[in-house]
């Protein structure tokens, strides 16, 4: 199977591809099967950032997925994040274009699925710290709805991608905000 590469130069293309992998993992596409090998010792280490009330699992070598385990964060809600080296000069316009590429790839992988970008916002320029955020609504072929907030945090020490998904838009936004507060110190 081939996939179209986002039209970004060098490091931006790698960053967007990595972000797409995280999105696919959170969406339940491309994750490890239930019959995976036992986790390597590094997978048993605690995540760099955690929030109380969320169950952690590793996603690949450097991804972290959290499942809500309390009523306040919404049953079935998920958060994922991945940390990257500092120094990414991606602009808000490039992030916006990347979101369009991600939506096309996700819709192509699941025929009949509809994804609407509800909004994209963030800081202008390339100075740090800065953040970008996209809000999306996904409607599956069966009619189920899921709200996602997909964001990038850029700081002098690191960058991070963060995705929140929930069946309720407010819950997705609130969960995203909790993890942004926890992740921000790792990037600054």
C-alpha positions in Angstrom: 0.0 0.0 0.0 1.3 3.5 -0.8 0.4 6.7 0.8 0.9 10.2 -0.4 3.7 12.1 1.4 2.7 15.5 2.6 4.2 18.3 0.4 6.6 19.7 3.0 10.4 20.0 2.9 12.7 17.8 4.9 12.1 18.0 8.6 8.6 19.3 8.2 7.7 16.2 6.2 9.1 13.9 8.8 7.3 15.8 11.5 3.9 15.6 9.7 4.4 11.9 8.9 5.1 11.2 12.6 2.1 13.2 13.5 0.0 11.2 11.1 1.3 8.0 12.7 0.2 9.2 16.1 -3.2 10.2 14.7 -3.7 6.7 13.1 -2.7 5.0 16.4 -5.1 7.1 18.4 -7.8 6.3 15.8 -7.1 2.6 16.3 -5.5 2.2 12.9 -2.0 1.0 12.7 -1.7 0.1 16.4 -0.2 -3.1 17.7 -2.3 -6.2 17.5 -3.6 -7.9 20.6 -1.1 -10.6 20.1 2.0 -8.4 20.3 5.2 -9.5 21.8 5.9 -8.6 25.5 6.9 -5.0 25.9 10.7 -4.3 26.0 12.0 -3.1 29.4 12.0 0.5 28.2 8.2 0.3 27.7 7.6 -0.3 31.4 9.3 3.0 32.3 6.8 5.7 33.4 5.9 8.3 30.7 7.7 11.7 30.8 4.3 13.3 31.6 1.1 11.8 33.1 -2.1 13.1 34.5 -4.0 11.5 37.4 -7.0 9.4 36.4 -5.5 8.3 33.0 -4.2 4.8 32.2 -0.9 4.9 30.2 0.3 2.6 27.4 3.2 2.9 25.1 2.8 3.4 21.4 5.9 2.4 19.6 9.3 3.5 20.9 8.4 7.0 21.9 4.6 7.5 21.8 2.3 7.6 24.8 -1.4 6.9 24.8 -3.7 7.6 27.8 -7.2 6.2 28.4 -9.6 8.0 30.6 -10.4 6.1 33.8 -12.6 8.6 35.6 -16.0 10.2 34.8 -14.7 13.7 34.6 -12.6 13.1 31.5 -15.4 11.2 29.6 -15.7 7.4 29.1 -13.7 6.3 26.1 -11.7 9.5 25.8 -8.0 9.2 24.7 -5.0 11.4 24.7 -1.7 10.7 22.9 1.5 12.6 22.8 5.0 12.3 21.4 8.0 14.5 22.2 10.4 15.7 19.5 13.7 17.6 19.5 13.5 21.4 19.6 14.2 23.5 16.5 11.2 22.8 14.3 10.5 26.0 12.3 7.0 24.9 11.2 4.6 27.9 10.6 0.9 28.0 11.3 0.2 27.9 7.5 2.3 24.7 7.2 0.5 23.2 10.2 -2.9 24.1 8.6 -1.7 22.5 5.3 -0.6 19.4 7.3 -4.1 19.1 8.8 -5.6 19.0 5.4 -3.2 16.2 4.4 -4.0 14.3 7.6 -7.7 14.6 6.9 -7.3 13.3 3.4 -5.2 10.4 4.5 -7.6 9.4 7.3 -10.7 9.6 5.0 -8.9 7.6 2.3 -8.1 4.8 4.9 -11.7 4.6 6.0 -14.1 4.9 3.1 -17.3 6.7 4.1 -15.7 8.4 7.1 -16.2 12.2 7.1 -13.8 14.5 8.9 -14.5 18.2 9.2 -11.9 20.7 10.4 -13.8 22.9 12.9 -10.9 25.4 13.4 -7.2 25.9 13.3 -5.4 28.5 15.4 -2.0 29.2 16.9 0.9 31.6 17.2 2.3 33.3 14.1 5.9 33.2 13.2 8.6 30.7 14.3 9.6 32.1 17.7 9.4 29.9 20.7 7.4 29.1 22.7 4.4 28.8 20.3 1.5 26.4 19.9 -0.8 25.3 17.1 -4.2 23.7 17.5 -6.7 22.1 15.1 -10.2 20.9 16.2 -11.9 18.2 14.1 -15.1 16.3 14.0 -15.0 12.7 12.7 -18.2 10.9 11.7 -17.7 7.2 11.0 -19.6 5.4 8.2 -21.8 4.0 11.0 -22.7 7.6 12.2 -20.7 7.7 15.4 -19.1 11.1 16.1 -15.7 11.8 17.7 -14.2 15.2 18.4 -10.4 15.6 18.3 -8.0 18.4 19.2 -4.7 18.0 17.5 -1.9 20.3 18.6 1.8 21.0 18.5 3.8 22.7 21.2 7.2 24.2 20.3 9.7 25.3 22.9 13.4 25.9 23.3 14.0 22.4 24.9 11.6 20.2 22.9 8.5 20.0 20.7 5.5 17.9 21.4 2.5 16.7 19.4 -0.7 16.1 21.4 -4.1 14.6 20.3 -7.2 14.5 22.4 -10.3 12.5 21.3 -13.7 12.2 23.0 -17.3 11.8 22.0 -18.0 15.3 23.3 -16.3 18.5 22.0 -16.1 20.2 25.4 -14.6 17.1 27.0 -12.0 16.8 24.2 -11.0 20.4 24.6 -10.8 20.2 28.4 -8.7 17.0 28.3 -6.4 18.6 25.8 -6.0 21.7 28.0 -5.0 19.4 31.0 -2.3 17.7 29.1 -1.0 21.0 27.6 -0.4 22.3 31.1 1.4 19.1 32.0 3.5 19.0 28.7 4.4 22.7 28.5 7.3 22.5 31.1 8.9 19.7 29.1 9.2 21.9 26.0 10.3 25.2 27.7 
